[in-house]
Amino acid sequence: MKDIPAPTDMEARWQRWAAQSRAWGPPGNERLTSSVGLVLLVMLGIEALTALALSSYLPEHIFLGLLLIPPVTLKLTSTGWRFIRYYTNSRPYRLEGPPRLPLRLLAPLLILSTLTLFGSGVALIIHGHGGGPLLQLHAVSFAVWGVLIAIHILAYLTRVLPVGLADWRHGATAVAGDRSRRAALIGALLAGVILALATYPAQDSWLDHRHEHRHGDEGARASAASTRTEAR
C-alpha cells in the first residue's frame, strides 16, 4: 500500500485559500444570508402581529423590535458584502451573477424602509412619550416596509428554505465556515437579547411616560368639555 504524499507548502496554502474562498465567497454568503433570513422571517412575523394589536402588545412590540436590531444588522451586512464583492469585480461573485432586475430595483427601497422603520422606533423611545411626526414616520415606514418585505419573501422563500437550514442539518453538503456562520447568527441573537434587556428600564419609562401623557390629554379634554357645558 502506497503512502499518500504530504501536500507541499504551496498546495497547503492553495487548499486553505480555497476553503476560505468558499466560506467568504458566494456559497458561504448565501448560507449565512439565508439562515439569518429564516430566523428573521419568524421574528418579524411575530413583530408584525404585535403591531396589529398595539393596545394589548405594545411592551412586547418594543422589546422584540430592539431584540431584532442585531440580527437585522447581520442580514444587511451579509447582503451588503455580496453587493460590494460583485461590484468590485470579485470573480466568484461575478460568476454567480446579480439578482433579478426587479429585486435589484427593490433592494434600495427595502433597505431604506428598514433603516427608517427601526431608526424611527429607536428615536421614539429616546424622544420620550413619542407621537407627532416621529410616530407618523414610524407608521408610514412600517406600511411601506410591509409591502416590500412581502414581495422579498415571496421571491426568495423557496430558495432560502433548503439553503438556510444547510449549516444546521446533519448530512448536508459541507461548506467551509459553517461554525463561523452559526456563531455569527447565535451571537447576533444573543446581542439582541442583551440589547433588549439592557434597555428595558428605558422601555418601561417610555411606556409610563406615554401612559401619563395620554391620561393627561384625556383629563384636559374632559375639563374642556365640562367648561363648555357649564358655559351653556
C-alpha positions as CSV (number, residue, x, y, z in Angstrom):
1,M,0.0,0.0,0.0
2,K,1.5,3.3,-1.1
3,D,1.8,6.2,1.3
4,I,-0.1,9.3,0.2
5,P,2.4,12.1,-0.2
6,A,2.0,15.1,2.1
7,P,0.9,18.3,0.4
8,T,3.6,20.8,-0.4
9,D,3.5,24.3,1.2
10,M,2.1,25.7,-2.0
11,E,-0.6,23.0,-2.1
12,A,-1.5,23.6,1.5
13,R,-1.8,27.3,1.0
14,W,-4.0,26.7,-2.0
15,Q,-6.2,24.4,0.0
16,R,-6.6,27.0,2.8
17,W,-7.3,29.7,0.2
18,A,-9.9,27.5,-1.5
19,A,-11.6,26.8,1.9
20,Q,-11.7,30.5,2.9
21,S,-13.0,31.4,-0.6
22,R,-15.9,29.1,-0.1
23,A,-16.5,30.3,3.4
24,W,-16.5,34.0,2.5
25,G,-17.5,33.5,-1.2
26,P,-20.9,33.1,-2.7
27,P,-21.7,29.6,-1.1
28,G,-20.9,30.7,2.4
29,N,-22.5,34.1,1.9
30,E,-25.7,32.6,0.6
31,R,-25.9,30.2,3.5
32,L,-25.4,32.9,6.1
33,T,-27.9,35.3,4.4
34,S,-30.5,32.5,4.1
35,S,-30.2,31.2,7.7
36,V,-30.5,34.8,9.1
37,G,-33.4,35.4,6.7
38,L,-35.3,32.3,8.1
39,V,-34.8,33.5,11.7
40,L,-35.9,37.0,10.7
41,L,-39.0,35.6,8.9
42,V,-40.3,34.2,12.2
43,M,-39.3,37.1,14.4
44,L,-40.5,39.8,12.0
45,G,-43.8,37.9,11.6
46,I,-44.3,38.0,15.4
47,E,-43.4,41.7,15.4
48,A,-45.9,42.4,12.7
49,L,-48.6,40.6,14.6
50,T,-47.9,42.7,17.7
51,A,-48.2,45.8,15.5
52,L,-51.8,44.8,14.6
53,A,-52.8,44.9,18.3
54,L,-50.6,47.6,19.8
55,S,-53.1,48.5,22.5
56,S,-52.5,45.0,24.0
57,Y,-49.0,44.2,22.9
58,L,-47.1,47.5,22.9
59,P,-44.5,46.4,25.5
60,E,-43.8,43.2,23.6
61,H,-43.6,45.2,20.3
62,I,-40.9,47.5,21.7
63,F,-38.9,44.7,23.3
64,L,-38.9,42.5,20.2
65,G,-38.1,45.5,18.0
66,L,-34.9,46.2,19.9
67,L,-34.1,42.5,20.0
68,L,-34.3,42.4,16.2
69,I,-31.7,45.1,15.6
70,P,-28.5,42.9,15.7
71,P,-30.0,40.1,13.5
72,V,-31.2,42.7,11.0
73,T,-27.8,44.3,11.1
74,L,-26.2,40.9,10.3
75,K,-28.6,40.4,7.4
76,L,-27.8,43.8,6.0
77,T,-24.1,43.2,6.4
78,S,-24.3,39.8,4.6
79,T,-26.2,41.2,1.7
80,G,-24.0,44.3,1.6
81,W,-20.9,42.1,1.4
82,R,-22.3,40.4,-1.7
83,F,-23.1,43.8,-3.2
84,I,-19.6,45.1,-2.6
85,R,-17.9,42.0,-3.9
86,Y,-20.0,41.8,-7.0
87,Y,-19.5,45.5,-7.9
88,T,-15.7,45.3,-7.1
89,N,-15.4,42.6,-9.8
90,S,-14.8,39.6,-7.5
91,R,-14.7,36.8,-9.9
92,P,-16.7,34.2,-7.8
93,Y,-19.4,36.7,-7.2
94,R,-19.4,37.9,-10.9
95,L,-19.8,34.2,-12.0
96,E,-22.8,33.8,-9.6
97,G,-24.4,36.8,-11.3
98,P,-26.7,39.5,-9.9
99,P,-30.2,39.1,-8.5
100,R,-33.1,39.5,-10.9
101,L,-33.5,43.1,-12.1
102,P,-36.9,43.7,-10.2
103,L,-35.3,42.6,-7.0
104,R,-32.2,44.8,-7.6
105,L,-34.5,47.7,-8.0
106,L,-36.5,46.7,-4.9
107,A,-33.4,46.3,-2.7
108,P,-32.6,50.0,-2.1
109,L,-36.2,50.8,-1.2
110,L,-36.3,47.8,1.2
111,I,-33.0,48.8,2.9
112,L,-34.2,52.4,3.2
113,S,-37.6,51.5,4.7
114,T,-35.9,49.0,7.1
115,L,-33.5,51.6,8.4
116,T,-36.3,54.2,8.7
117,L,-38.6,51.8,10.5
118,F,-36.0,50.7,13.1
119,G,-34.4,54.2,13.3
120,S,-37.7,55.9,14.0
121,G,-38.7,53.2,16.5
122,V,-35.5,53.8,18.5
123,A,-35.9,57.6,18.2
124,L,-39.4,57.3,19.6
125,I,-38.0,55.6,22.7
126,I,-35.2,58.2,23.1
127,H,-37.6,61.1,22.5
128,G,-39.9,60.2,25.4
129,H,-43.6,59.6,25.2
130,G,-43.5,59.7,21.3
131,G,-46.1,60.9,19.0
132,G,-46.1,63.6,16.4
133,P,-44.0,63.4,13.2
134,L,-41.8,60.6,14.6
135,L,-44.8,58.3,15.2
136,Q,-46.2,59.1,11.7
137,L,-42.9,58.3,10.1
138,H,-42.7,55.0,12.0
139,A,-46.3,54.1,10.9
140,V,-45.7,55.1,7.3
141,S,-42.3,53.3,7.1
142,F,-44.0,50.2,8.6
143,A,-46.7,50.2,5.9
144,V,-44.1,50.6,3.1
145,W,-41.7,48.1,4.6
146,G,-44.6,45.6,5.0
147,V,-45.4,45.6,1.2
148,L,-41.7,45.4,0.2
149,I,-40.8,42.7,2.6
150,A,-43.8,40.6,1.5
151,I,-42.5,40.8,-2.1
152,H,-39.0,40.0,-0.9
153,I,-40.2,36.9,1.0
154,L,-42.3,35.6,-1.9
155,A,-39.3,36.0,-4.3
156,Y,-36.8,34.1,-2.1
157,L,-38.7,31.8,0.1
158,T,-38.4,28.6,-2.0
159,R,-34.7,29.1,-2.4
160,V,-34.0,30.1,1.2
161,L,-35.7,27.2,2.9
162,P,-33.2,24.5,1.8
163,V,-30.1,26.7,1.8
164,G,-30.9,28.4,5.1
165,L,-31.1,25.1,7.0
166,A,-28.0,23.5,5.4
167,D,-25.5,24.6,8.1
168,W,-27.7,23.2,10.8
169,R,-28.8,20.0,9.1
170,H,-26.8,16.8,9.7
171,G,-25.6,15.2,6.5
172,A,-25.9,18.4,4.3
173,T,-23.1,19.2,1.9
174,A,-20.4,20.9,3.9
175,V,-19.2,24.4,3.0
176,A,-16.2,25.8,4.9
177,G,-17.0,28.3,7.6
178,D,-20.2,26.6,8.9
179,R,-19.1,27.1,12.5
180,S,-18.4,30.7,12.0
181,R,-21.7,31.3,10.3
182,R,-23.6,29.5,13.1
183,A,-21.6,31.5,15.7
184,A,-22.4,34.8,13.9
185,L,-26.2,34.1,13.9
186,I,-26.2,32.9,17.5
187,G,-24.1,35.9,18.5
188,A,-26.5,38.3,16.8
189,L,-29.4,36.8,18.6
190,L,-27.6,36.9,22.0
191,A,-26.7,40.6,21.2
192,G,-30.3,41.3,20.6
193,V,-31.4,39.8,23.9
194,I,-28.7,41.7,25.7
195,L,-29.7,45.0,24.0
196,A,-33.4,44.4,24.7
197,L,-32.8,43.6,28.4
198,A,-30.2,46.4,28.9
199,T,-32.7,49.0,27.5
200,Y,-35.7,47.6,29.4
201,P,-35.7,50.4,32.0
202,A,-35.9,52.9,29.2
203,Q,-38.7,50.9,27.6
204,D,-40.6,50.8,30.9
205,S,-40.0,54.6,31.4
206,W,-41.3,55.3,27.9
207,L,-44.4,53.3,28.5
208,D,-45.1,55.0,31.8
209,H,-44.5,58.5,30.3
210,R,-46.8,57.6,27.4
211,H,-49.5,56.4,29.8
212,E,-49.3,59.6,31.9
213,H,-49.3,61.8,28.8
214,R,-52.4,60.1,27.4
215,H,-54.2,60.3,30.7
216,G,-53.2,64.0,30.9
217,D,-54.6,64.7,27.4
218,E,-57.8,62.8,28.3
219,G,-58.2,64.9,31.5
220,A,-57.6,68.1,29.6
221,R,-60.2,67.2,27.1
222,A,-62.7,66.2,29.8
223,S,-62.1,69.5,31.6
224,A,-62.5,71.5,28.4
225,A,-65.8,69.7,27.7
226,S,-67.0,70.3,31.2
227,T,-66.2,74.0,30.9
228,R,-68.1,74.3,27.6
229,T,-71.1,72.5,29.2
230,E,-71.1,74.9,32.1
231,A,-70.9,77.9,29.8
232,R,-74.1,76.9,28.1
